[in-house]
Amino acid sequence: MRTDPIILGTAFGYLALLFVVAAWGDRRAEQGRSLIGSPTVYALSIAVYCTAWTFYGSVGRAAEHGPSFLLIYLGPTLAMLLAPSVIRKMVRIAARQRITSIADFISARYGKNTTLGALVALMALISITPYIALQLKAITVSHAVLINYPHTADTTLIDERFWMDKSLWIALVLAVFIILFGTRHLDASERHEGMVAAIALESLVKLVAFMAVGIFVVFVMFEGPAALFAEVAATPALMNSMSLDSVPGGATGWVGMLALAFLAFLTLPRQFQVLVVENVDEQHLTRASWLFPLYMLLINLFVIPIALAGLLLGVSAGDPDSFVLTLPLSAGLEGLPLLVFIGGLSAATGMVIVETIALSTMVSNQLVMPLLLRSKRLHLSTKGELAGWLLGIRRIAIVLILLLGYLYHALIGDSYSLVTIGLVSFAGAAQFAPALLIGLYWRGATRQGATLGLIAGFLVWCYTLLLPGFAQSGWLSTTLLTEGPWGIAWLMPYGLFGLENWDIYSHSLLWSMLANIGLLVGVSLFTRPSPLEQTQAALFTEAMHPNLQTTSLWRGQTTQGALKELLIRYLGVQTTQRVFRHSGSKHTFVPDETAPPELITRSEQALAGALGSASARVLINSVVRGEALDIEAILSILDTTSQTIEYNRRLEQKSQELAQIGEELRSANERLRELDRLKDEFVAMVSHELRTPLTSIRAFAEILRDSGQLPDEKRKHFLGVIVHESQRLSRLIEEILDLARLESGRLTLNPKPLDLAALARHSINAIAHLHEEHGIALEVTIEVDPAMVIGDHDRLEQVIINLLDNAGKFADRQQPKVRLALYRHRRHFRLSVEDNGPGIGIEERERVFEKFHQIQQDGDIPQGRPKGSGLGLPISRGIIAHLGGRLWVEDAKHLGGACLTLELPAAPDDNSGKDSHLVKDNGSA
Amino acid sequence: MKPSGAQSRKAERLIALVAITLLLFCPPLIIVVDRLPSFSVGWLPLYLFIAWAVVIGLTAWLMEHRAGR
């Protein structure tokens, strides 16, 4: 099964599948039903970070250097944690300024500077080409291993002629693929949706393939992780393989590698492409910030088991970089190695596709276009459309970049292991980080500082990593490494200034960053930025400012005709029409009329999307007279908006406070009105209640005055009525005074320990003659004796008598019955008075405690005996509340009528005995 | 005013999470774990994966729990 036709057929079949997916993705994008509009697809496309280097190289690095391979993924985990702030800011700026690559980004930040853009593009080209070579190498080697196993693979490579080299053909096929899906639009800031969909699919394939190998190795070749690790434990040579000692550079190397991976993740051109340029929606960053780290965790889960298994099996597994393939091969499998090969192919092609698109955009927009714009000859050929040219340049760049990668691979690729090349590229790309990240947050960073910092950092990188690499491949004498140039020991590339015993990457990162950041900050402090640079610096650092408007930054003047001509020449008729149509809603196109500022801005953005911001700037300047808005204007916009925001915030706070105060006032006012209404009602009721007895007293007094000869009997009766009504009147006034004292809080109580049982008996005695008069049967059940409470003797007696009196009044008329019960309820004593009357409806039960409330008895004509003033219960409740108890109405359990229960807390036990006597004596006195 | 308060709380939590992640992945703690009495190939790989998973879990919670508000 491992024959060339089958393997190549599968490989090219897989690439064809990618074509189909990419074409489908593009078709869907044109129909407006995007395939990539989901955060999951976005996270998967970021996984282009995991290249063939992850796929094959991680195991190799784990076998040689223990857990240090994980740092390559922990760094990006850290970077993704910052995604909601740092990357979101980059995405927003890129979308606003139509930025197409990291070179464009850095160039735009430092005043849309052409030189800086070209510098970054060149540096990216130099540092990334080996990385592309690495992918081609991985494909070739994995193919060779697959074909030749169990013989070693590396020897056969040299014998082949170059046209027999599969990696050349792979490179060419990829070139066709990238040209088809990477250069469909002229506008590089438009998304390559088909390509992103294909990349996301590839990310899934490589994950599945790698996990399949891992599961096979751990669970089939060994009987689960426990068995594998037990076997490792029995092999003394492997005991230390995963400890910190095996990490190059130890703890320092650990931190260096973490920092390197963190920086490179943000600055590698392909990561910038998928993270920033291809981002469809800022919100996707939220999901990706944990989903992508999860992806990395999964794809690394089996790296250590595979590495250990390969080391256990020894020679038969071959080179550690190929363990992923050789382990299933050594087990005699046929299908799984093919899947692994496809997984590796996915990892490699995914990286090559995205990286090449990013690099070709940089080459065409930052290197070639500025040169073309400077050439007079081209500038004069005003008639021809340059749109076709641009795409042509980009396509040629793609082919050249891939050929360059292939050449690197063919000439010096064999002397490096996979991880080495990858990390050299990482350190090269990390040089962009200071200019990028510092420029994103520090407005004072200037173009000169950034340029010098980049150059210095890049040179140090060349000297400490790239040059030694050439020396190791035999192009330079290795004495450079061992003795330093011209025998100067402190200039040794791996031990600069005597800093030896560091791992080469941390060493290089330290010195290059020192030079890079040092110059960037140092030079910036002593140079003045140009106005445009200041403007761009403000736009970048304040990108998250909520009210920042980038439109109409132009103050220069030009005619609409000139602008249109320019756009048509570079972008073609269709795009130009789109630009003009968009802003044409308000302004109709008149060739000789002045172009409005926002149209100029839109035109510049459209040009920037296609040509890069520096070139767009040059072109717009060629037709616009005058300058773009300067820093003062921008800053004043920002300052006014920030002041306005602050002012608004305070205003809102104040108005909220005002609203709250208004609400409080309104409720206080309502409460006052209610009290006022209650007072009026109270006065009306009191007058009414007072007038009734007064009227009868007056009436009888007048009768007595006017009719002299009344029989004695009648006179006595009338006088009796007068006395009775006067008593009622004084009782009423007494009650009203009580109520007034209660409500104003002036009621003076004299709380003392007393026996409620004795008090109840005393009250019963007091009212007994009244009950006898009306024939009321009184039943008394006192369960606790004594029942010590704290209370005011006279007032409590008043309450109990009031309850008994009320019960008597409302009891059944034919056979009136009243029942008094005293019992304990937890830490309280309850005294309840029941009657066998009609009871009190649930809705009435609270209202009986309102002042002057009289119960309406259904169909009951006002009865002969007066029911009372309607003040007794409110007063009783007030007194009980003052004594810390409660008074309420409930259903009578025994007699079926109403039941009023009062509850008072039991007095503390210690002095109960002595005081009960005292109160008893008091009560009977 | 309320959303911005929630937003700033989220930002504070994120900063704390970055600090925790740095602490978990950097030397003092790494060296401590590396020097634990060893079993098989040592605790370091296991520790790294567990710490990593915890960080991912916390990030997911922080991001999604606010998003679903």
Interface residues (C-beta under 8 A of the other chain):
Chain A: G66 P67 L70 L74 T77 L78 M80 L81 L82 P84 S85 F229 A230 V232 A233 L238 M239 N240 S241 M242 S243 L244 A251 W254 V255 L258 T286 R287 S289 W290 L291 P293 L294 L297 L301 I304 L308 R649 E652 Q653
Chain B: M1 A11 L14 L17 V18 T21 L22 F25 C26 P27 I30 I31 D34 S38 F39 S40 V41 G42 L44 P45 L48 F49 W52 A53 V55 I56 T59 A60 M63 E64 A67
